[in-house]
Amino acid sequence: MLWRRLLPAEQGFVLQHFGAQQGGWLAQQVRLGLRRVGDTRRALCLNGGWLSFPRACYGGASLQAPLRLDHAAVAGLFAHELLHQLQRSQGLPVTRQAVALHARQLLPGWLGGRDPYAYRAGHSARERLRQFWQAQVEQQAQMWQDHVQALVAGRPDPAWAGVARAVQAGRLRRR
């Protein structure tokens, strides 16, 4: 088996963190696979709802097993890649923007090189939501990953409340 639909536990996770509307859509669209090509230690999100994860992210290291969503790092990574699918559904050029951001990361700092995932977390829910709406695709996904990872680790931060409501409403950009 190269790809599979989400298992019930994974569907529940998606609905819990993305809400009924966005989560319901994602749970139906997304397919999971094992990362077999390139850097197999990293997750990858492809057009069309195909998410590929390293073997270690699956229970028993098998694609037939559910993702290890009780592990905060795996849960955060899953949330990150799911957000990229949501971004794509809204017409954001995820692949093109990510390739440019990662290529730019290779440049020295004085030529504009920087970590595409880095962001400065605001202290209030309003400040974080504003930052989220202004962020590029990798920063948004990293912010969402950090939020979900903290929840799964039992360290919720109320400053993420505005971002959580926006994601669940499908509002990835300010209207």
Buried (B, 14 or more C-beta within 10 A) or exposed (E): EEBEEBBEEBBBBBBEBBBEEBBBBBBEBBBBBBBEEEEBEEBBBBEEBBBBBBBEBBBEEEBEEBBBBEBBBBBBBBBBBBBBBBBBBEEBEBBEBBEEBEEEBEEEEEEEEEEBBEBEEBEEBEBBBBBBBEBBBBBBBBBBBBBBBBBBEEEEBEBBBBBBEBBBEBBBBEE
